[in-house]
Amino acid sequence: MSQSTASTIDQLLSSLKMATGTLRETLREAQKPSAAPEPPHAMKSRQAIVSALMCEVERRYGIAPGDQVERKLVRIFEAMIFEELEHWSQSLFSPYAIEAEWLSLVECLTVHETYFDRDREQLSALFTEILPHLIEKKHRSGDYRIRIWSAGCSSGEETYNLTMLALMALRDAGFALERSDGSIVPVPTWSLYVLGSDISSQMIRIAKSGIYTTGEMGSFRSMNPQLWQFFDELKELNETASGGRSMRIKRCIASLTGFRRHNLMDMMVEATPFDLIVCRNVLIYFDNNKKKVLENLCRPLAPGGVLVLGATDVMLNQLGLERHQHNGDFWYEKV
């Protein structure tokens, strides 16, 4: 081996040693637990613990539960020995705290009130005005893909509802076929996908199952009878504890509908933008973070796409969406 070759090898080995040391240090830093905010030191009362937890919930998830929920938690915590409550709350602020523990707390703070055909007047505007306009525009452009996001979907009724309405709108426009069993399928050139998201893992599990129970105050309390064509009865579970019937979403609906857990304080990352985003009865939880949530809803919206909010939700003018109105119902188009 020549002296020149040996020198070159020595340089390569030296460089490799330095690179390995740098990589080892990088991995060591990456394995360190991420820093968590310091809990307030003076948590000497149940109210102080509740207030600290609520502040952290808002920081993590943007949710501002409000005074009523705080009072509810204080009542719940009254049944706990204070030392145990203090130890549990301190563990939540630990760098080693599990995200699932915080999410379990969030489960207690949000109301998962939903059912099929909720706010039927607004859904009527969606079916008679928004979806036909969207389908016509898609047909003219030659882009036969329709993508819908149901944000804050709770246990999934609204998301499946949107899939049903979109399929019926495609059928009425001549771009979907209805079968003898009530199923509706898009013609081969058209595709439809509806995504439901929620912060609650428990609600997402229910939504993915696609199984709902009839009853006086259940998921079907005000549903248009026309939508029964999209359900199959689970005869083996017919007699439930509540005395109702167990119904499963038909495959023609379930195959076009997906669910995932998502925090609205984070961006929804999708390769293809959405043509329609529906976020109803959710913004009430975001007191100081409504602007950020609305921005996160607008960004994945396709040009010309539509955002539908709850009847009492207010859109910020500076987000660059054009407002439309029909019979007192509003929606917003991305220009």
N, C-alpha and C positions, 0 to 999 in steps of 0.2 A: 504494500500500500504506500503510495507516495505521500510525502509530507503535506502537500496541498490537499489531497483527499482527506487525510486524517484531520487536518485543521477544519475543513468544511463540516465533517461529521461532528467534531467537538462543538462547533457553533450551533448545529442543528439540535444536538442534545441539550445544550444550555438553553436554547430558546424553548424547547419542549418542556424542560423543567420549570421555567418561569411561567409558561402558559398553564401547566398543570397546577402550579401553586395558586395562580389567579383563579382558575376554575374551582379549585377546592374551597377557596375563600368565598367565592360567589355562592356555591352550594350551601356552605355553612350559614351564610347570611339569609339565604332563601328559606332554610329550615327553621329559622327563628320564628316564634309565634308573632303574628302581627299585633301591633300595639292597639290596645283597647282604651277607650276614654277612661280617665280616672273617675270612680264614683264619688259623689259628694261625701265629704268626710262626716258631716253632721247629719247622719240619717238616724236620728234618735226617736223617731215616731213613725207610725204606719203611714201617715200622710206624707212625710218627707220621703219615705221609700217609694210610695206610689208616684209622687211628683218626679223623682229621679228616673224611675222606669219609664214614665211617659215621655220625658225629654229625650231619652235614648231611643225609644220607639220612633219618635218623630225624626230624629237624626238618621236612623237607619232606613226607615221605610216611608218617611214623609207623612205618616198618619198622625193626625192630631185628634185623639179620642174625645176631648172635651171634658167639661166639669162633671157631667152626668156619669160618664164611664169611670172617672177618677173616684167619685163617691161610691160607685158600685164596687170597685176594687178594694177600697178602704173597708167596706162592710165585709167583703170576702176574707180579707186579711185579718179581720178582728178575731176570727176563729183559730188563727195560728198563734203558737207561742212566739213571742216577739224575737227571741234569740234565734229560733229556726228561720223566721222570716228574714231577719237581718243577714244570716249566713247565706241563705238562698239568693238574696238580692246581690250580695257581694260576689257570689260565684258567677252571676250573670255578667258582671263587669270585668271578670277575670280574662286575661289574654287567651285562656284555654276554654272559654265558654263555647258551647256548641250552638251553632246557628239554629238548630231545631228547637232549643229551649226558648229563644227569643220568638220564634215563629209560633210556638205554643201559646205564648203570651198574646201575640197578635190575634190568634184565633179567638181569644176571649174578648177582644176589644172591637171587633168588627161584626156587623150584623149581616148574616148571609140570607137575607130575605129576597127570594126570587120565585118566579113561577112562569109557566108558559103564557104568552100573550099579555104580559105585564105592560101597562100603559098602551092599551090597544090602539088608541087614537094615533099615537106616534108611530106605531108599527104599521098602521094603515097608510100613513104618508110614505113610509119606507117602501111599502109594497106597490102603491099606486103611482108614486111620483119618482122616488129616488132610484129604485132598482130598474124600472123600465127605461129611464133616461140613461143609466149606466150601461145597460145591455145594448141599447141602440148605439151609443157612442163606441162601445167595444166592437160592435158589428161593422160600423163604418170604418174603423181603423184597421180591421183585419186581425186584431189581437183578441182572441176568443178565450182568454183566461180571466176569471174573476176571482179575486182574493179578498177575503173579508176577515177583519180582526174584531173579536168581541172581547174588549178589555175590562177586567174586573168581572169575570163571568160567573163567579160564585160556583154553584153546583151544576152549571151547564145548561139550564133550561133555555136561557136567552140565546146561547150559541147555537143549540140545535134548532131553536125557533128561526134564527136567521138562515140556517141552511134550508129549512122547509120553505120559507118565503122566497129565497133566491131560486130554488128549484121550480116553484110554482110560477114565478115571474119568467123564467126561461121557457117553461112550458107554454105560457100564454103568448110568448113572443115567437113560438115555433122552433125553439132551439133545445127542447127536451121532450121526452116521450113518457106518457103515463101508461103503466101496465095495469093489468086487470086486478092485481092485488093492492093497488093504490100506490105502489112505488113509482117514483119519477126519476128518470136518469137523463143526463145531458146527452145530446147527439154526439157522435165521436169527435167532431171538430171542436167542441166546447169543453172546457174544464172549469170546475168550481172547487175552491178550498176555503173552509171557514176555520179559523183558529180561535180558540177560547183560552184566556189566560187569567190567573188569579194568584194572589200572594199565598193563599192557603193550600197546602199540600193535601189536606183532608178533603177540601172541596173539589180539587182536581181529581182525586181518586173516585169520588162519587160521579163526577161528570164523565170520566172515562168509562165507567161501568154502563152508563146509558140506561139505568134502571130507576124508575120513579114509581111512587105509590099514589093511588087515588085516595081521596078523602076530602072531608069538608074544607080544610085549610091547607091542602097539599099542593103539589106542583100543577094540578089540573084545575084549580079552583075557578078560573075564568077563561079557560081555553076555548077558542073557536072550535065547535064540533067538527069542522072541516079537517082539522089537523089530526084527528084520530086515525086517519089513513096511514100515518107515518109511525104507528106503534104496533107491536105484537104483544099479546098477553102472555105472561109467564104463568101457565096454568099450574105448574108445580109449586109456585109461590103465591097462588091466588089468594089464599086466606092469610093476610098479614095481621100483625098485632093490632093495627089500627082499624081493622075491619075492611080495609080497602083492597084494591087489586094491584098487583105488581105488573107494570108495563115496561117493555124494553123498546128503545129506539130501533127502528128498522135499519137494515144494513144499507139501504140506499142513502140514508141520512148519515149514519155512523161512518161510512167509508169516505165521506167527503168532509169530515169534521175531526179536528185534532185539538188536543189540550196540552198546555204546559204551564208550569209555575213561573211567574214573572212578577218582579217588583216594578211598579210603574215609575219609580224614581230612577230606574235604569233605562237605557235605550233598548228598544226591541230590535235585535239584529236579524234581518231577513235579507236573503239574496234578491228577492223580488218585492217591490213595494206593494202596499195594499190599495185596493180600489175603494174600499169602504171600511171605516173604523167606527165602531159603536162603543161608547163608554158612558153608560147611564147609571145614575144613582151611586156614583163612586167618588166624584170630586168633593162631596160633602166631608169626606174624611181628611182631605188635604187642605189645611187652613193656610199655613205659611208657604206651602209648596205647590199651589195650584199652577203657577206659571211654569214651573219646571215640568210638571206632569203633562200639561197641555203641549209644551214644546216637544216632549217625548212622544206624544200622540201624533203630532203634525209631521215630524221628520220622516217616518216610514210611509207616509201617505203619498201615493202617486200624484203627479200633476193632473189636475182635473178630478182627483179623488174626493170623496165626501167623508166628513166627520159628523157623527150624530152624537149629541150629548143628552143628558137628562133634561127634562122640561124646565127645571129650576137652575141649571148650570149656565154660567155666563162665560162666553168666549172673549178672550182678550183681543182687542183690535189690532195690536201690533204684530200678531202672528201671521198676518197676510192671507187670511181666508175670507172669501166672499160669502155673506149670509144670504140664505134663501128662506122663504116662508110659504107655508100652505096651510090654511085653516088654523092658524095659531101655532103650528109646529115649525121649528127652525132646524136647519142643518147648514153646514159650512163646507164650501167647495174650495179646494186648493188651486189657486190661480198661478 
